[in-house]
C-alpha cells in the first residue's frame, strides 16, 4: 500500500483514478483487478487498486478521525459542503455520463438527461431534509421533552454494479447529511464513477476523511469493512446471499444495517386497463438489459385480454434496438459482464429443461456475446425457478389469471417484495390491489417514478429497513430523548 500516489487512465477523454480515495488522498495497492467495457469486452479500461485489510483499516481510521468535526458542524454546516458538491456534480455531468456508459454500459443519453444530475439531486435533497428537520417537542408528566438526532458514527456503504453512480450518491448523501463520515465500497464490475466521486468531493472541499472510497473485491475488502467494529452503520444493496453474510457481520458488532436485496416484481394487467399503455410499459422492463431490481419481471395478465396484450407487447419489443450504450439509437445495451451473461443463460436453459415455454428470445443476440435477446417465458407452473428467483436479465415471465383474488395471490407468491406495477382504470381496484400486494413500492399505471422523500425498501428477502427521505436520515442517527423537569431551568 502506498499513499499520495495516483495512477490515472483516460476513459473516453476523462481522467479517472485507479486508486482508492482515503483521507483526501489517493492510495494505491500492490495488487489490482481489471475493469472492462461491456460495449467492447476486448477493451481494458484500467487496472484498479485491489483493496485489502490494510486499506480497509486506513479508511475506517480516517472516517473515525473525521467524525467529531463533521458531526459538530451541524445540519447547516454540513449542508454548505453538500450543496457545493451538488454544484460540482452538475458541472461535470458529461464526464460522469461518459465514464458510466463505458464502465457499466448504462445508456449515455439517459445518463446525460437524468441519472448524472440525480447525483446532485441526492445531495441537495438530503441536505435540505436535514436542515429543515424540526425536532419533536412536547410536555409530559411535568417534564419538557425533545427528541434529538445524534450522528451515529462512520458508515460503511456498499453499492451494486447496476446504476453505480445513482446508487452511490443515493446512499452516501443521507449518511453525510446526518453527520456520519462514509467509507464507500463500489462493486468491482463497475467502480469508475465512484472513483470520480472522490475527485468531485475534493473539488467541492469535502474535508479529508469525510468521504473515503475503497475499491476491491467484496469477499476481501468489503468483508473487512463490514466486520470492523468502528463502523456504526452499514448500508448495502446487492443479492440476498451477500446480504445474509453482511447481516451476520453487523449482528456481531450490533451495528444497524439496511439491505436492499433485489426483487421479482409483478406487473399486473386487469381487463379494465389501458392495455396499450400496459403493453408498452411491459416491453420497457427490458431496459438496461433487465438489470433493474425494481423491474416488473412477472407479467400477470387477466385472461380475457391476454391475447390482445401479448400482440401489443410483441410489437413494442420488436421495435427495441440492441446496440452499444454510446449509440443514441440503442434501447438495450449490453449486459455488464460475461459471468452474468452465463448466469442469465443458465436460467433460460433450466426453464427449457423444466418444460417452460420460451415464447420469444431465449439465447444470445447476434450483435455480440454480451447481449441476450429479450426473452419471454410462459412457465409450466408458478413453482418454476424462472418465476420464483431473480434472474436480473432481459427475461420476463407471462402468466394469466381470472379473478382479482387470483391476481393478488400470484403477485404475492414469491419470497420477494420490493416493488409491483398495477394497470387498472378502477380507483377502487387500484386501492384494493395496491394495499393487498406485499411490496415496498406499488406503482399504479406508471413505473419508476421516484419521490426522494418516500421510503424505499422491500419485504421478505427483498431487504431489511427503509431508505429515502427522513427514513434514511433517522437510520443514520442515534435518537436521544432530552427530558427536563418543568421549572428546573430558566
RACORVEN-V366953 format. One record per residue. RES is the residue in one letter. D_CENTER is the distance of its C-alpha to the mean C-alpha in whole Angstrom. Layout:
# RACORVEN-V366953
RES;D_CENTER
RES;D_CENTER
This chain:
# RACORVEN-V366953
X;30
X;31
X;30
X;31
X;31
X;28
X;28
X;27
X;26
X;26
X;23
X;25
X;27
X;24
X;25
X;22
X;23
X;23
X;23
X;21
X;21
X;23
X;25
X;25
X;27
X;26
X;26
X;27
X;27
X;30
X;28
X;25
X;23
X;23
X;20
X;21
X;20
X;19
X;22
X;24
X;24
X;27
X;26
X;25
X;23
X;24
X;24
X;22
X;23
X;22
X;22
X;24
X;25
X;27
X;25
X;22
X;26
X;26
X;23
X;23
X;27
X;26
X;23
X;26
X;28
X;26
X;26
X;29
X;29
X;26
X;26
X;30
X;29
X;28
X;25
X;27
X;28
X;24
X;23
X;26
X;24
X;20
X;22
X;24
X;20
X;19
X;22
X;22
X;19
X;20
X;23
X;21
X;19
X;21
X;21
X;17
X;17
X;19
X;18
X;14
X;16
X;19
X;16
X;14
X;16
X;14
X;16
X;18
X;19
X;16
X;15
X;18
X;18
X;15
X;12
X;14
X;16
X;13
X;12
X;16
X;15
X;13
X;16
X;18
X;17
X;17
X;20
X;22
X;20
X;22
X;25
X;26
X;25
X;29
X;30
X;31
X;35
X;38
X;41
X;42
X;45
X;46
X;43
X;41
X;37
X;34
X;31
X;29
X;26
X;26
X;23
X;23
X;23
X;20
X;17
X;15
X;11
X;10
X;7
X;6
X;9
X;7
X;6
X;7
X;9
X;7
X;4
X;8
X;10
X;8
X;8
X;12
X;13
X;14
X;15
X;18
X;19
X;20
X;22
X;20
X;20
X;17
X;17
X;13
X;13
X;11
X;11
X;15
X;14
X;13
X;14
X;16
X;14
X;13
X;17
X;18
X;16
X;19
X;22
X;21
X;21
X;24
X;25
X;24
X;26
X;24
X;26
X;26
X;24
X;22
X;19
X;19
X;17
X;18
X;17
X;18
X;18
X;16
X;19
X;21
X;20
X;17
X;19
X;22
X;19
X;18
X;22
X;23
X;25
X;24
X;21
X;21
X;17
X;14
X;11
X;9
X;6
X;8
X;11
X;14
X;16
X;14
X;14
X;17
X;18
X;16
X;18
X;21
X;21
X;20
X;23
X;25
X;25
X;24
X;21
X;19
X;15
X;12
X;10
X;8
X;9
X;9
X;12
X;15
X;15
X;19
X;20
X;23
X;26
X;29
X;33
X;33
X;30
X;30
X;30
X;29
X;26
X;25
X;26
X;24
X;21
X;21
X;22
X;19
X;16
X;17
X;15
X;13
X;16
X;14
X;11
X;9
X;8
X;9
X;12
X;16
X;17
X;20
X;23
X;25
X;28
X;31
X;34
X;36
X;34
X;32
X;34
X;34
X;30
X;30
X;33
X;30
X;27
X;29
X;30
X;27
X;25
X;29
X;28
X;25
X;25
X;24
X;24
X;22
X;19
X;22
X;24
X;24
X;25
X;23
X;21
X;19
X;18
X;19
X;16
X;15
X;18
X;21
X;20
X;17
X;20
X;22
X;20
X;20
X;23
X;24
X;23
X;25
X;28
X;28
X;28
X;31
X;32
X;32
X;33
X;31
X;31
X;30
X;30
X;29
X;27
X;27
X;27
X;26
X;27
X;30
X;28
X;27
X;25
X;22
X;22
X;22
X;24
X;22
X;24
X;25
X;26
X;29
X;28
X;32
X;31
X;28
X;28
X;27
X;24
X;22
X;22
X;21
X;19
X;15
X;16
X;13
X;15
X;18
X;20
X;20
X;23
X;26
X;28
X;30
X;31
X;35
X;34
X;31
X;32
X;31
X;28
X;26
X;27
X;26
X;22
X;23
X;24
X;21
X;19
X;16
X;15
X;12
X;13
X;16
X;18
X;22
X;25
X;28
X;31
X;32
X;31
X;32
X;30
X;27
X;27
X;29
X;26
X;23
X;24
X;25
X;22
X;20
X;16
X;14
X;14
X;17
X;18
X;22
X;23
X;20
X;16
X;13
X;15
X;13
X;15
X;13
X;16
X;15
X;14
X;10
X;10
X;12
X;16
X;17
X;16
X;12
X;12
X;14
X;14
X;13
X;11
X;12
X;15
X;18
X;16
X;14
X;17
X;19
X;17
X;18
X;21
X;24
X;26
X;30
X;33
X;36
X;39
X;42
X;45
X;47
X;50
X;49
X;48
X;49
